[in-house]
Amino acid sequence: MIYLAPMQGYTEAEFRLAWAMFFSGIDVAVSPFIPLSEGIVFRAKHLNDIMPGRNQKLAVVPQVLGNNSEQIIRLARRIADLGYETINWNLGCPKISVAKKQRGSGLLPFPNKIRSILDQVIPNIPVQLSIKTRLGFQSPDEFYELLPVYNDYPLQSLIIHPRIGSQMYEGNLFLEVLDQTINLVKHTIVFSGDISNIRSFEALRKRYPTIEHWMLGRGVLVNPFLPEIILKGSQHLDEATIRHKQYYFAEELYCGLKDKLRNEHTVLNKLKDYWSYFARWLTGEQQVFDTLSRLHSLKEFIHVSNIVLRNNPLASFETRIARPVGKGIQV
Ligand SMILES: Cc1cc2nc3c(=O)[nH]c(=O)nc-3n(C[C@H](O)[C@H](O)[C@H](O)COP(=O)(O)O)c2cc1C
């Protein structure tokens, strides 16, 4: 089973909708997190992303971020009212502003606190709970303390991104710790991290033959065909098909963003974020990205991006690196 990773700022409903119009192979998407903030349990703007009407093409598991049991319960009930059967709890977000408030990966050094939240939340929600976790915040060894906690509860699945919070999104995965603990996990494991192409997928599948659920994140941004390629190979994809689908997907995404964001400047900046990954679809990605990021008008941006999508030589799937071009990751 293949999951689309939640990526705040990238895999919101407009992306999921546009992607599902042109590509295939993803069974379910976990939504970017819905935050709980002090005093406000949820805002319409955050729930908009998971409204059933906008999510008919791709099944979604809504994700929540927070550490207040009462608020998680209230949000879970609201999500259940929308027809969802599972929610995902984010124990992986590495943002400093989040982690320092003991949310996301900032909760991982406190397994007793996680236990106490699960004690309160699980019996009181009308949906199943899955957890997305890293191995720890400061050290992957924190996972040895976390695992007995996770094992004590009836989780729908445990999504493991085998990094630690302080790494943000870069640096090596701590696969040795996963090697040592994988057989102790009592839940269905979903693996998330650094699946960029068929080679990295096959290497992980060989290393973890018992894992049947795989989550793809940045790999889908740099190659939206990746889930399909994992399932069926790439022999059936000729250049004309690849070019056509990439072009119309980009156009559909742009239309979705324009409808949602309205303000031209905001749409332009959002497109530049996407293109820090989409530039990898083409050869000369750095030049493509530099050219586009210098543009100040949305109209010009669309014009130039359409030209490069039509004319620039395509990058091969194997050489598309799942990292943004020319700038640090925005978190
Ligand atoms: C820009 C960005 C935003 C992300 N937002 C979220 C999020 O909202 N919730 C979450 O659980 N993980 C989030 N992640 C982590 C991804 O879901 C995934 O676990 C991580 O990127 C590793 O997988 P990948 O190498 O396939 O991208 C985010 C990652 C990136 C790069």
The ligand as a Tripos MOL2 file, in Angstrom:
@<TRIPOS>MOLECULE
LIG
   31    33     1     0     0
SMALL
NO_CHARGES

@<TRIPOS>ATOM
      1 C1          8.1260   20.7580    3.5870 C.3       1 LIG1
      2 C2          7.7390   19.5810    4.4350 C.ar      1 LIG1
      3 C3          6.5740   19.6440    5.2040 C.ar      1 LIG1
      4 C4          6.2170   18.5430    6.0090 C.ar      1 LIG1
      5 N1          5.0350   18.5970    6.7320 N.ar      1 LIG1
      6 C5          4.6760   17.5260    7.4900 C.ar      1 LIG1
      7 C6          3.4290   17.5010    8.2000 C.ar      1 LIG1
      8 O1          2.6010   18.4280    8.1170 O.2       1 LIG1
      9 N2          3.1580   16.4090    8.9650 N.ar      1 LIG1
     10 C7          4.0300   15.3410    9.0680 C.ar      1 LIG1
     11 O2          3.7340   14.3650    9.7730 O.2       1 LIG1
     12 N3          5.1840   15.3250    8.3730 N.ar      1 LIG1
     13 C8          5.5220   16.3640    7.5940 C.ar      1 LIG1
     14 N4          6.6760   16.3060    6.8520 N.ar      1 LIG1
     15 C9          7.4900   15.0610    6.8600 C.3       1 LIG1
     16 C10         7.0680   14.1270    5.7050 C.3       1 LIG1
     17 O3          5.7590   13.6640    5.8840 O.3       1 LIG1
     18 C11         8.0260   12.9150    5.5820 C.3       1 LIG1
     19 O4          7.9130   12.1160    6.7320 O.3       1 LIG1
     20 C12         9.4830   13.3520    5.3990 C.3       1 LIG1
     21 O5          9.5860   14.3770    4.4230 O.3       1 LIG1
     22 C13        10.3550   12.1700    4.9540 C.3       1 LIG1
     23 O6          9.8350   11.5780    3.7850 O.3       1 LIG1
     24 P1         10.3480   11.9280    2.2850 P.3       1 LIG1
     25 O7         11.8420   11.7890    2.2840 O.co2     1 LIG1
     26 O8          9.6400   10.8870    1.4630 O.co2     1 LIG1
     27 O9          9.9310   13.3240    1.9900 O.co2     1 LIG1
     28 C14         7.0420   17.3860    6.0470 C.ar      1 LIG1
     29 C15         8.1950   17.3340    5.2510 C.ar      1 LIG1
     30 C16         8.5440   18.4040    4.4520 C.ar      1 LIG1
     31 C17         9.8100   18.2990    3.6200 C.3       1 LIG1
@<TRIPOS>BOND
     1     1     2 1
     2     2     3 ar
     3     2    30 ar
     4     3     4 ar
     5     4     5 ar
     6     4    28 ar
     7     5     6 ar
     8     6     7 ar
     9     6    13 1
    10     7     8 2
    11     7     9 ar
    12     9    10 ar
    13    10    11 2
    14    10    12 ar
    15    12    13 ar
    16    13    14 ar
    17    14    15 1
    18    14    28 ar
    19    15    16 1
    20    16    17 1
    21    16    18 1
    22    18    19 1
    23    18    20 1
    24    20    21 1
    25    20    22 1
    26    22    23 1
    27    23    24 1
    28    24    25 2
    29    24    26 1
    30    24    27 1
    31    28    29 ar
    32    29    30 ar
    33    30    31 1
@<TRIPOS>SUBSTRUCTURE
     1 LIG1         1 GROUP 0 **** ****
